[in-house]
Amino acid sequence: MMNTKDKMVYIMIVLNGTILTMAIFFILNFLVNETIAEEKLQMVNQSQRIIATALADIDSTLLAISPHVALSETESVSQEKVKESIRNSLSFGKKNVVITSLHFVKGSTGGSFDASQVNQIYQYPTANSKITEKELITFLNSNRSKIDSKGRYAILVNGKNYIFVRQVPLNDPAGQKIGTLGYLVAYISTQDSQLFSKLRDIPKIEQLVLKDAASQEILYGFNNTLKKGKFGGVGVRSIITLSPGNLTLTLIYSKSLETLILNIVPWFLLCIGILGTVSATLFVKKSKENAEELIRINSEMEKRNIDLGREINERERLNHVLRKAERENKAIINAISEIIFEISLSGEILFLNDSWEKLTGHKVSQSIGLNMFDLIHPKDEAEQRKAVSQLIKGLRPGYRVNTSLREASGKYHSVEMAVSMIRMDENRNMRVVGSFSDTEEHERAEWALTEAERRYKTIWENSASGIYQVTLDGQLLSANPAMANIFGYESADMMIREVRNAHNELYVSPADRLRIIKGIDPNAIQETFEFQSLRRDGTKIWTQEIIRPVLDEHETLVYFEGSIEDITKRKDAEIQLQDAKKESDMANRAKSEFLANMSHELRTPLNSIIGFSEIIRNQVFGPIEPQSYWEYARDIHESGKHLLSIINQILDISRIDAGERELKESRIDMKKLVQGTIDMQIQKIRDAGLTMTDPDYSQMPTLIGEDLAIRQILTNIISNSIKFTPEGGRISLSGEMDENQNFRLSITDTGIGLDANEIKRVTSKFGITDGRFSKSTSGIGLGLSLVQSLMRLHGGEVEIFSQKGIGTTVVLTFPKSRVQLSQ
């Protein structure tokens, strides 16, 4: 039987559960009702905004039409055109509002209206309801004070139709209001109008009825069966207060699944709470009974625990010793570089040491339970399964075999697999114990050695050069096929067999051969020598050898090794080339001497020709008649000077080639030299229709050189620019010091330009460029050649940069040694 204390406990549990359950029920029910009420309010507010917006659209339509009406009343604009424009705007407006009829009533403020003042502007063609002029006059007369005070007025008449009135102002030419022109009256029949059609667009509304609050006339309504919800509907009734009159809105919208769930949740939780209270009461009762039983059992167990505690302490001590021994054994096993494994009879991995992850990349924890034979290379898998099976059956002893293990990357790693013993675990299950040793590096080294030997043999046998090893006393230790071929032997073996002393039998001068190889520095890596050698048939050939001494660990000479190449053809070509060069030098010198002698012989008569033609041209002994004789004398004089210039150039080049031209050096102010050269050429530049830009003389230094030679260099270059630059072109000259303190003098023109082949041709002796685009075709191509020769005498360089159709730049570089910078 329960005592009083137990009864009170059960009563408190039931009472507390009931209070908590009811509190939760009422709170949730309140929140659900608030949520549904808020949703209803949103529906009413959305409907009210649509209705208010529709009425505002009508007022804005009247505001837009007012200027048209004022225009037709005050300006000379046809009223029919204005009415047609208004009708079009009403019929095709974007606001989806149908105005049943539109009237304009003339008249200023004060007084009553009559029918003569009414002008109908628009009438909806198929309207079911109309307003008469009498009704319109009556309405305006009764509400005129309200209209004039606000400037506009709207009211619901007959409980279902709207009348909107807007005052049309009369403005002066400046746009200021000076009176009232009349009133624009719109009559809207809700029976015909789509005024409130946007109410259909509100989501979830199944039914809607809009009535006048006073007359209960239906203004608008619809029943949309397509929007009918699966979970029923919610009804809403509301009064909408508007300036034209109050409206009654009644609607039914679809109840959502969320709303349905919210209605059910409070009742569901009420049931849960009641069941929970009952369950808690029963649980407490059962727990009390179990607690009493546990107290009894605990008293008995306490006695046993004392006995077991002593036994557990002893076992814990023994386990600690065992774990310590296991850690030490595991550390020793993991320190071994080889993989130690244990597998079951079927091949399942039972144990692996840490070397497994280092070698294969597989995690030890992830590999336990896998089949060992699945990780062995497929070509060895079946054989190893069979071998382990025979070991288990006692048909073969432990063994070692080379195989491959699959790494985590998918590659196979070469290992040596050793299966050494079979043991039995504590559950008397058989285990196979073995190890894997890494043989990858060993196999790679063996393969590399074999590959190196193969490559060395290939190089040895297929080399185009002879390769040999020979002792100091001439014994051939080895020779390749190319070596035998160079000296006329059929094979290397035949050569080694027949040649007793290579130094005596293979070389024309054995003494020179021995002297040279004995003098080779033992510490030198290799040295190259040329010898005259003997073939087997006695033919003499020239050979080139690279010889290196080979020493033992005691720095004692063991033998010489080297490579040999037949250079007989090259030697013959060198000898022929030397002979040809000697002949060429002699011919060139003879040519230069001939040109010098010929030029000297030509200059003597030319001086007489130039002198007498100048006397005739200058008419020293009186006027010359006829005039053509004077022109002939002028042409003779100019041709003679031109021919003398050519001969002087030929003579200068010949003297330079013959090494007889010496510079008469002095200190040259480059600013004065450049100015003087330009002054001498400026008239030719102007006659050719060209312009010469003013040079920048700020970086012009003092040079050590021959004044006449440098003037001739500049004159030749500027003359070429004048010759090959079309009329209207430009010539410029500049000088600067480069980063190495060399002086660079640049002459640039906008002439026809040269390509690479033409540059090469014009810088050669007697090379002439294409004269089709020049203003003069005279010249024999000595200008730039002489420029190069004179610059070489000064230790300088000539660079030509040119592009077809753009122009040419000639850069003269005088070396640092000839530049004297101003202090």
C-alpha positions in Angstrom: 0.0 0.0 0.0 1.1 3.6 -0.7 1.8 5.9 2.2 0.7 9.5 2.3 4.1 10.8 1.1 3.9 8.7 -2.1 0.3 9.9 -2.8 1.3 13.5 -2.5 4.2 13.0 -4.9 1.8 11.5 -7.5 -0.8 14.3 -7.0 2.0 17.0 -7.5 3.2 15.3 -10.7 -0.4 15.2 -12.2 -1.1 18.7 -11.1 2.1 20.2 -12.5 1.7 18.3 -15.8 -1.9 19.5 -16.2 -0.9 23.2 -15.5 2.0 23.1 -17.8 0.0 21.4 -20.6 -2.9 23.9 -20.4 -0.5 26.9 -20.3 1.2 25.7 -23.5 -2.2 25.1 -25.1 -3.6 28.5 -24.4 -0.3 30.3 -25.4 -0.1 28.4 -28.7 -3.8 28.9 -29.4 -3.4 32.7 -28.8 -0.4 32.9 -31.2 -2.2 30.9 -33.9 -5.2 33.2 -33.7 -2.9 36.3 -33.9 -1.2 34.8 -37.0 -4.5 34.2 -38.7 -5.8 37.6 -37.7 -2.7 39.2 -39.2 -3.1 37.3 -42.4 -6.8 38.5 -42.6 -5.6 42.1 -42.0 -3.1 41.8 -44.8 -5.9 40.6 -47.2 -8.1 43.5 -46.2 -5.2 46.1 -46.5 -4.2 44.8 -49.9 -7.8 45.0 -51.2 -8.2 48.5 -49.7 -5.0 49.6 -51.5 -6.3 48.3 -54.8 -9.6 50.1 -54.4 -8.0 53.4 -53.4 -5.5 53.1 -56.2 -8.3 52.6 -58.8 -10.2 55.7 -57.5 -6.9 57.7 -57.6 -6.3 56.6 -61.2 -9.7 58.1 -62.2 -8.7 61.4 -60.5 -5.3 61.4 -62.3 -7.1 60.7 -65.6 -9.3 63.7 -65.1 -6.2 65.8 -64.2 -4.6 64.7 -67.5 -7.7 65.6 -69.6 -8.2 69.0 -68.0 -5.6 70.8 -70.2 -7.2 69.3 -73.3 -10.6 70.7 -72.3 -9.1 74.1 -71.4 -7.3 74.2 -74.8 -10.6 73.6 -76.7 -12.4 76.4 -74.7 -9.8 79.1 -74.8 -7.8 78.5 -78.1 -8.8 78.2 -81.7 -8.6 74.4 -81.6 -11.4 72.3 -83.0 -13.5 70.8 -80.2 -14.0 67.7 -82.2 -10.3 67.1 -82.4 -9.9 67.5 -78.7 -12.9 65.2 -78.0 -11.4 62.6 -80.3 -8.0 62.8 -78.5 -9.8 62.4 -75.2 -11.9 59.5 -76.4 -8.7 57.8 -77.7 -7.0 58.3 -74.4 -10.0 56.9 -72.5 -10.5 53.9 -74.8 -6.8 52.9 -75.0 -5.5 54.0 -71.6 -3.0 51.9 -69.7 -5.0 52.1 -66.4 -7.7 49.6 -67.4 -10.4 52.1 -66.1 -13.6 52.6 -68.2 -15.3 55.9 -67.7 -18.9 55.5 -68.6 -19.4 59.1 -69.7 -17.5 62.4 -69.5 -19.1 65.9 -69.4 -17.7 69.4 -69.3 -20.0 72.0 -67.6 -19.1 75.6 -68.3 -19.4 78.3 -65.7 -17.5 80.3 -63.1 -18.0 80.1 -59.3 -21.4 81.3 -58.0 -24.9 80.9 -59.5 -26.8 77.8 -60.6 -26.2 75.5 -63.6 -28.6 74.7 -66.4 -28.6 72.2 -69.3 -27.2 74.7 -71.8 -23.9 74.7 -70.0 -23.5 70.9 -70.2 -21.3 69.5 -73.0 -20.9 65.7 -73.3 -17.3 64.9 -74.3 -17.4 61.1 -74.1 -19.9 58.3 -73.8 -18.9 54.6 -73.3 -20.5 52.9 -76.4 -22.1 49.9 -74.7 -22.8 51.3 -71.3 -25.8 49.7 -69.4 -26.2 52.7 -67.1 -26.2 56.4 -68.0 -26.7 59.7 -66.2 -29.1 62.3 -67.5 -28.3 66.0 -67.9 -30.9 66.7 -65.3 -29.4 64.4 -62.7 -26.0 65.9 -63.5 -27.2 69.5 -63.0 -29.0 68.6 -59.8 -25.8 66.9 -58.4 -23.6 69.9 -59.3 -26.0 72.5 -57.8 -26.3 70.6 -54.5 -22.5 70.0 -54.1 -21.1 73.1 -55.7 -19.7 74.6 -52.5 -17.8 71.4 -51.7 -16.4 71.3 -55.3 -15.3 74.9 -55.3 -13.7 74.6 -51.8 -11.5 71.6 -52.8 -11.2 72.0 -56.5 -12.3 68.3 -56.9 -15.0 66.0 -55.5 -16.0 62.4 -55.7 -19.1 60.6 -54.3 -20.9 57.3 -54.6 -24.5 57.8 -55.9 -27.4 55.4 -56.1 -25.3 53.0 -53.9 -23.4 51.7 -56.9 -22.1 54.4 -59.3 -19.4 57.1 -58.9 -19.3 60.7 -59.9 -15.9 62.5 -60.0 -15.8 66.2 -60.5 -12.6 68.3 -61.1 -12.5 72.1 -61.4 -10.9 73.3 -64.7 -9.0 76.6 -64.0 -8.9 79.6 -66.2 -5.2 80.8 -66.5 -3.7 84.0 -67.9 -0.9 84.0 -70.5 1.7 83.7 -67.7 0.0 80.5 -66.5 -1.5 82.1 -63.3 -5.0 81.1 -62.3 -7.5 84.0 -62.7 -10.8 82.1 -62.4 -12.7 78.9 -63.1 -13.4 77.8 -66.8 -15.8 75.0 -65.8 -16.1 71.6 -64.3 -15.0 68.2 -65.7 -17.5 65.5 -64.6 -16.8 61.8 -64.9 -19.7 59.3 -64.4 -18.5 55.7 -63.7 -21.0 52.8 -63.6 -19.5 50.0 -61.6 -21.8 47.7 -63.6 -19.8 48.5 -66.8 -16.4 49.5 -65.4 -13.4 47.3 -64.7 -12.5 49.7 -61.9 -11.8 47.0 -59.3 -10.6 44.2 -61.6 -7.2 44.0 -60.0 -8.9 42.5 -56.9 -8.8 39.2 -58.9 -5.0 39.3 -58.9 -4.8 39.0 -55.1 -3.3 35.5 -54.3 -5.5 32.8 -52.7 -8.8 34.7 -52.9 -11.6 32.3 -53.8 -14.7 34.6 -53.4 -15.0 38.4 -53.1 -18.0 40.8 -52.8 -17.7 44.6 -52.6 -20.9 46.5 -51.5 -22.0 50.0 -50.7 -22.2 50.2 -46.9 -25.4 52.3 -47.0 -27.5 50.7 -49.8 -25.9 47.2 -49.7 -25.7 47.4 -53.5 -23.0 45.1 -54.9 -20.3 47.1 -56.7 -18.0 44.3 -57.6 -17.7 40.6 -57.0 -16.4 37.3 -58.3 -16.2 33.5 -57.4 -12.9 32.0 -58.5 -13.2 28.2 -58.4 -9.7 27.7 -59.8 -8.2 29.2 -56.6 -10.2 27.0 -54.2 -7.8 25.5 -51.7 -7.5 21.9 -50.6 -7.7 22.7 -46.9 -10.9 24.9 -46.8 -11.2 28.7 -46.7 -11.1 31.6 -44.3 -13.8 34.3 -44.4 -13.2 38.0 -43.8 -15.6 40.9 -43.5 -14.5 44.5 -43.3 -15.7 48.1 -43.6 -13.5 50.2 -46.0 -13.7 53.9 -45.3 -13.3 56.1 -48.4 -14.1 59.8 -49.2 -16.9 58.9 -51.7 -18.6 56.6 -49.1 -18.0 53.5 -47.0 -17.7 50.1 -48.6 -18.3 46.6 -47.2 -15.7 44.0 -48.3 -16.5 40.3 -47.8 -14.0 37.7 -49.0 -13.0 34.1 -48.6 -9.4 33.1 -49.2 -7.8 29.6 -49.3 -6.5 28.2 -46.1 -2.8 27.1 -46.5 -1.3 23.9 -45.2 0.7 26.0 -42.7 -2.5 27.6 -41.3 -4.2 24.2 -41.0 -1.1 22.8 -39.1 -1.1 25.9 -36.8 -4.8 25.2 -35.9 -4.0 21.6 -35.1 -0.8 22.1 -33.2 -2.3 23.4 -29.9 -4.7 20.4 -29.7 -1.9 18.0 -30.6 0.3 19.3 -27.9 -2.6 19.2 -25.4 -3.0 15.5 -26.1 0.8 15.0 -25.8 0.9 16.8 -22.5 -1.9 14.7 -21.1 -0.2 11.5 -22.2 3.1 12.8 -20.9 1.6 13.5 -17.5 0.1 10.0 -17.2 3.4 8.5 -18.4 5.5 10.5 -15.9 3.2 9.4 -13.1 3.5 5.7 -14.1 7.3 6.1 -14.6 7.8 7.6 -11.1 5.8 4.7 -9.6 7.8 2.1 -11.5 11.1 3.9 -10.7 10.3 3.8 -7.0 9.7 0.1 -7.1 13.0 -0.4 -9.0 14.9 1.8 -6.6 13.8 -0.3 -3.6 14.9 -3.5 -5.5 18.3 -1.8 -6.4 18.9 -0.9 -2.8 18.6 -4.5 -1.9 20.8 -5.7 -4.7 23.4 -3.0 -4.0 23.9 -4.2 -0.5 24.6 -7.6 -1.7 26.9 -6.3 -4.5 28.8 -4.2 -2.1 30.1 -7.2 -0.4 31.1 -8.8 -3.6 32.8 -5.6 -4.9 35.2 -5.6 -1.9 36.4 -9.0 -2.9 36.5 -8.1 -6.6 38.4 -4.9 -5.9 41.3 -6.9 -4.5 41.3 -9.1 -7.6 41.0 -6.2 -10.0 44.0 -4.4 -8.4 46.1 -7.5 -9.0 44.9 -7.8 -12.6 45.6 -4.1 -13.2 49.1 -4.5 -12.0 49.6 -7.5 -14.3 48.0 -5.6 -17.3 50.3 -2.7 -16.7 53.3 -5.0 -16.9 51.9 -6.6 -20.0 51.2 -3.3 -21.7 54.7 -2.1 -21.0 56.2 -5.2 -22.5 53.9 -4.8 -25.6 55.0 -1.2 -26.1 58.6 -2.2 -25.9 58.1 -5.1 -28.3 56.1 -2.9 -30.7 58.8 -0.1 -30.6 61.4 -2.7 -31.5 59.3 -4.1 -34.3 58.5 -0.7 -35.7 62.2 0.3 -35.6 63.0 -2.5 -38.1 63.3 -1.2 -41.7 61.7 -4.3 -43.1 58.0 -4.9 -43.1 56.8 -7.5 -40.6 53.4 -9.0 -41.3 51.0 -11.6 -40.0 48.2 -13.0 -42.2 45.5 -15.6 -41.8 45.5 -18.8 -43.7 43.3 -17.1 -46.3 45.7 -14.2 -46.7 43.8 -11.6 -44.5 46.2 -9.1 -43.0 46.2 -9.3 -39.2 49.3 -7.3 -38.2 51.7 -4.8 -39.9 54.6 -2.7 -38.4 55.1 1.0 -39.2 57.5 0.2 -42.1 54.5 -0.8 -44.1 53.3 2.9 -44.4 56.9 4.2 -45.2 57.3 1.7 -48.0 53.9 1.5 -49.6 52.2 4.7 -48.5 49.1 2.7 -47.3 47.9 3.5 -43.8 48.4 0.6 -41.4 44.9 1.0 -39.9 43.3 1.0 -43.3 45.3 -2.0 -44.5 44.3 -4.3 -41.6 41.7 -6.7 -42.9 42.7 -6.5 -46.6 44.0 -9.6 -48.4 47.8 -9.6 -48.7 47.7 -11.4 -52.0 45.5 -8.7 -53.6 48.4 -6.2 -53.1 51.0 -8.4 -54.8 51.7 -7.9 -58.5 49.1 -9.9 -60.6 51.9 -11.9 -62.3 53.1 -13.3 -58.9 49.7 -13.5 -57.0 48.7 -17.0 -57.9 52.2 -18.4 -57.4 52.4 -16.8 -53.9 49.0 -18.1 -52.9 50.2 -21.6 -53.9 53.5 -21.3 -52.0 51.9 -20.1 -48.8 49.3 -22.9 -49.0 52.1 -25.5 -49.4 53.9 -24.0 -46.4 50.8 -24.3 -44.3 50.3 -27.9 -45.3 54.0 -28.7 -44.5 54.9 -29.4 -48.1 57.7 -26.8 -48.2 59.9 -24.9 -45.7 60.1 -21.1 -45.3 61.3 -19.4 -48.5 62.3 -16.0 -50.1 61.1 -14.7 -53.4 61.4 -11.4 -55.4 58.0 -9.8 -56.2 56.3 -6.3 -56.2 53.8 -4.6 -53.8 51.2 -2.1 -55.0 51.8 1.4 -53.5 49.1 3.9 -52.5 49.8 5.7 -55.8 49.0 2.6 -57.9 52.6 1.9 -58.8 54.4 -1.3 -57.9 57.5 -1.4 -55.6 60.1 -4.1 -55.9 60.5 -6.2 -52.7 61.9 -9.5 -51.4 59.1 -11.5 -49.7 60.3 -13.9 -46.9 57.8 -16.3 -45.3 59.5 -17.8 -42.3 57.1 -19.5 -39.9 53.6 -20.4 -38.8 52.4 -19.7 -35.3 49.2 -20.2 -33.3 47.5 -17.3 -31.4 45.7 -17.3 -28.0 42.5 -18.5 -29.7 44.5 -21.3 -31.3 44.1 -19.8 -34.8 46.9 -20.4 -37.3 48.9 -17.3 -38.5 51.5 -17.0 -41.2 54.5 -14.7 -40.3 56.8 -13.1 -42.8 58.6 -9.9 -44.0 59.1 -7.7 -47.0 62.5 -6.1 -47.8 62.9 -3.1 -50.1 64.9 -4.1 -53.3 63.9 -1.1 -55.4 67.2 0.7 -55.1 69.3 -2.4 -55.7 67.3 -3.3 -58.9 67.5 0.3 -60.0 71.3 0.3 -59.5 71.7 -2.9 -61.4 69.5 -1.6 -64.3 71.5 1.7 -64.4 74.8 -0.2 -64.5 73.5 -2.5 -67.3 72.1 0.6 -69.2 75.4 2.5 -68.8 77.4 -0.5 -70.1 75.0 -0.8 -73.1 75.3 2.9 -73.9 79.0 2.9 -73.5 79.3 -0.1 -75.9 77.0 1.7 -78.4 79.1 4.8 -78.3 82.3 2.8 -78.5 81.2 0.8 -81.5 79.3 3.6 -83.4 81.6 6.5 -82.7 82.8 8.3 -85.8 86.1 9.1 -84.0 88.7 6.5 -83.2 88.9 5.6 -79.4 91.9 3.8 -78.0 93.9 3.0 -74.9 97.7 2.7 -75.2 100.6 2.2 -72.8 103.7 4.4 -72.8 105.7 1.6 -74.5 103.2 1.5 -77.4 101.0 -1.5 -76.6 97.4 -1.1 -77.7 95.1 -2.1 -74.9 91.8 -1.4 -76.8 90.5 0.2 -80.0 87.1 0.7 -81.5 86.1 0.0 -85.1 86.5 3.6 -86.1 90.1 3.5 -84.9 90.8 0.4 -87.1 89.1 2.0 -90.1 91.2 5.2 -89.8 94.4 3.2 -90.0 93.2 0.8 -92.7 92.6 -2.4 -90.6 89.6 -4.6 -91.1 88.7 -4.8 -87.5 89.8 -3.6 -84.0 90.9 -7.1 -83.0 93.1 -7.3 -86.1 94.7 -4.0 -85.3 95.4 -4.9 -81.6 96.8 -8.2 -82.8 99.1 -6.9 -85.6 100.3 -3.6 -84.0 103.3 -4.3 -81.7 104.3 -0.7 -81.0 101.7 1.9 -81.9 104.1 4.8 -81.5 106.6 3.4 -84.0 104.2 1.7 -86.5 101.3 4.3 -86.7 103.2 7.6 -86.9 105.6 9.1 -89.4 107.8 10.6 -86.6 107.8 8.2 -83.6 110.4 10.4 -81.7 108.1 13.4 -81.9 105.2 11.3 -80.9 107.0 10.0 -77.7 108.3 13.4 -76.9 104.9 15.0 -77.0 103.1 12.3 -74.9 105.8 12.2 -72.3 105.5 16.0 -71.9 101.7 15.8 -71.2 100.9 17.2 -67.8 99.4 14.3 -65.7 97.1 16.8 -63.9 95.7 18.1 -67.2 92.2 16.9 -68.1 93.0 16.5 -71.8 95.1 18.0 -74.6 94.7 18.1 -78.4 97.6 17.4 -80.8 98.0 16.9 -84.6 100.3 14.2 -86.0 101.2 12.9 -89.4 100.3 9.2 -89.3 100.8 6.0 -91.4 98.0 3.7 -92.5 98.4 -0.1 -92.8 99.2 0.3 -96.6 101.8 3.0 -95.9 99.7 6.0 -96.9 100.4 9.1 -95.0 97.5 10.9 -93.4 97.0 13.7 -90.9 95.3 12.9 -87.6 94.1 15.0 -84.7 94.1 13.4 -81.2 92.8 14.3 -77.8 95.1 12.5 -75.2 94.5 12.1 -71.5 96.9 10.3 -69.1 95.3 7.8 -66.7 96.9 7.3 -63.3 96.3 4.7 -60.6 95.7 5.4 -56.9 99.4 5.9 -56.3 99.6 8.7 -59.0 101.5 6.4 -61.3 100.9 6.5 -65.0 99.0 3.4 -66.2 98.2 4.2 -69.8 97.0 6.9 -72.2 93.4 7.1 -73.5 92.2 9.3 -76.3 90.2 9.8 -79.4 91.6 10.2 -82.9 90.1 11.8 -86.1 91.3 11.8 -89.7 91.8 15.5 -90.7 93.7 14.9 -93.9 91.1 16.7 -96.1 91.0 19.7 -93.7 94.8 19.9 -93.7 94.9 19.8 -97.5 92.3 22.5 -97.7 94.2 24.7 -95.2 97.4 24.4 -97.3 95.4 25.3 -100.5 93.8 28.2 -98.7 97.2 29.6 -97.6 98.5 29.3 -101.1 95.4 31.0 -102.5 95.7 33.8 -99.9 99.3 34.5 -100.9 98.3 34.7 -104.5 95.3 37.0 -103.7 97.5 39.3 -101.6 100.0 39.6 -104.4 97.2 40.3 -107.0 95.5 42.9 -104.7 98.8 44.7 -104.1 99.5 44.7 -107.8 96.0 46.1 -108.4 96.5 48.8 -105.8 99.9 49.8 -107.2 98.4 49.9 -110.7 95.4 52.1 -109.6 97.8 54.4 -107.7 100.1 54.8 -110.8 97.2 55.2 -113.2 95.5 57.8 -110.9 98.7 59.8 -110.7 99.2 59.7 -114.5 95.6 60.9 -115.0 95.7 63.8 -112.6 98.5 65.6 -114.5 96.5 66.2 -117.8 93.3 66.7 -115.8 94.8 69.7 -114.0 95.6 71.3 -117.4 92.0 70.5 -118.6 90.4 72.0 -115.4 92.7 75.0 -115.4 92.2 76.0 -119.1 88.4 75.3 -119.0 88.2 77.5 -115.9 90.0 80.4 -117.7 87.6 80.0 -120.7 84.5 79.7 -118.3 85.6 82.9 -116.4 86.2 84.7 -119.8 89.6 86.0 -118.6 90.6 87.1 -122.1 87.2 88.7 -122.9 83.7 87.6 -123.8 83.2 84.3 -125.7 80.9 84.1 -128.6 78.7 82.3 -129.3 77.2 81.5 -125.9 77.2 77.7 -126.4 81.1 77.8 -126.3 80.9 79.2 -122.8 78.5 76.4 -121.8 80.8 73.8 -123.3 83.7 75.2 -121.3 81.6 75.2 -118.1 80.6 71.5 -118.7 84.3 70.6 -119.4 85.3 72.3 -116.1 82.6 70.5 -114.0 83.3 67.1 -115.6 87.0 67.5 -115.1 86.5 68.4 -111.4 84.2 65.4 -111.0 86.7 63.1 -112.7 89.5 64.4 -110.5 87.3 63.8 -107.4 86.8 60.2 -108.5 90.5 59.7 -109.2 91.4 61.2 -105.8 89.0 58.8 -104.1 90.5 55.8 -106.0 93.9 57.0 -105.1 92.9 57.4 -101.4 91.4 53.9 -101.2 94.5 52.4 -103.0 96.9 54.1 -100.6 94.8 52.9 -97.6 94.8 49.3 -99.0 98.5 49.5 -99.6 99.1 50.7 -96.1 100.6 54.0 -97.3 97.9 56.4 -96.1 98.8 58.0 -92.8 96.7 60.4 -90.8 97.9 63.9 -90.1 96.3 64.2 -86.7 95.6 67.3 -84.7 93.0 68.5 -82.1 89.7 69.1 -83.9 86.9 71.1 -82.5 83.9 69.0 -83.8 81.5 71.9 -83.4 83.4 74.1 -85.9 84.1 71.2 -88.2 80.4 70.2 -88.4 79.4 73.8 -88.9 81.9 74.4 -91.7 80.9 71.2 -93.5 77.2 72.1 -93.3 77.9 75.6 -94.6 79.7 74.1 -97.6 76.7 71.8 -98.4 73.8 74.1 -97.4 73.4 75.6 -100.9 73.2 72.1 -102.5 70.6 71.2 -99.8 68.4 74.2 -100.7 68.8 73.7 -104.4 67.5 70.1 -104.0 64.4 71.4 -102.2 65.4 69.9 -98.8 65.6 71.3 -95.3 68.5 70.9 -92.8 67.5 71.0 -89.1 69.8 72.9 -86.8 72.2 70.5 -85.0 72.6 70.4 -81.2 76.3 71.3 -80.7 76.1 71.0 -76.9 77.7 67.5 -76.8 80.2 68.0 -79.6 83.7 67.2 -78.0 87.3 67.8 -79.2 88.6 64.8 -81.2 92.2 63.7 -82.1 92.2 63.0 -85.8 92.7 64.3 -89.3 90.6 67.3 -90.1 90.5 66.7 -93.9 89.6 63.1 -93.5 86.7 63.7 -91.2 85.4 66.6 -93.4 85.6 64.2 -96.4 83.6 61.6 -94.4 80.8 64.0 -93.5 80.8 65.5 -97.0 80.4 62.0 -98.6 77.5 61.0 -96.3 75.6 64.4 -96.6 76.1 64.2 -100.4 74.5 60.8 -100.5 71.6 62.1 -98.4 71.0 65.0 -100.8 71.3 62.6 -103.8 68.7 60.0 -102.5 66.2 62.2 -100.6 63.1 63.3 -102.6 62.2 67.0 -102.7 60.5 68.2 -99.5 62.6 65.8 -97.4 64.7 66.6 -94.3 68.3 66.0 -93.2 69.4 66.1 -89.6 72.7 65.8 -87.7 73.3 65.1 -84.0 76.1 64.0 -81.7 76.3 62.4 -78.3 78.5 60.5 -75.9 77.5 56.9 -75.2 77.8 55.0 -71.9 81.4 53.9 -72.9 82.5 57.5 -73.5 82.7 56.9 -77.2 81.5 59.8 -79.5 78.6 58.9 -81.8 77.8 61.3 -84.7 74.5 60.5 -86.5 73.3 61.8 -89.9 69.7 61.0 -90.7 67.6 61.6 -93.9 64.1 60.9 -95.0 65.2 59.4 -98.4 64.3 56.3 -100.3 66.0 54.0 -97.7 67.9 50.7 -98.2 67.3 47.1 -97.5 69.9 44.7 -96.0 71.3 43.6 -99.4 71.6 47.2 -100.6 73.5 48.2 -97.5 75.9 45.4 -98.0 76.4 46.4 -101.6 76.9 50.2 -101.1 79.5 49.6 -98.4 81.6 47.4 -100.7 84.2 48.9 -103.0 82.7 50.2 -106.2 79.2 49.2 -105.0 76.4 51.4 -106.4 72.8 51.4 -105.2 69.8 51.6 -107.5 69.8 55.1 -108.9 66.2 55.1 -110.3 64.9 57.2 -107.3 67.9 59.6 -107.0 68.2 63.1 -108.5 71.6 62.1 -110.0 73.0 58.8 -111.1 76.6 59.9 -111.2 79.2 58.2 -109.1 81.1 54.9 -109.1 80.2 53.7 -105.6 83.3 54.8 -103.7 81.7 57.2 -101.2 80.7 54.9 -98.4 83.6 52.6 -99.1 86.0 55.5 -98.5 84.0 56.5 -95.4 84.6 53.1 -93.9 88.3 53.1 -94.8 88.9 56.5 -93.3 86.9 55.5 -90.1 89.0 52.4 -89.8 92.1 54.5 -89.9 90.7 56.5 -86.9 89.8 53.2 -85.1 86.1 54.0 -85.4 83.0 52.2 -86.8 80.3 52.9 -89.4 76.7 51.7 -88.7 73.9 52.1 -91.2 70.2 51.8 -90.1 67.7 52.1 -93.0 64.2 51.1 -94.0 62.7 51.2 -97.5 60.5 54.3 -98.0 61.3 55.8 -94.5 64.9 56.9 -94.6 68.5 56.2 -93.5 70.6 56.9 -90.5 74.5 56.7 -90.7 76.2 56.5 -87.2 79.9 57.3 -87.0 81.4 56.0 -83.7 84.8 57.5 -82.7 86.6 55.5 -79.9 87.1 56.8 -76.4 90.8 57.1 -77.0 90.3 59.9 -79.5 87.8 62.0 -77.4 88.9 64.9 -75.3 86.1 66.1 -73.0 86.2 69.8 -72.1 87.2 70.4 -68.5 
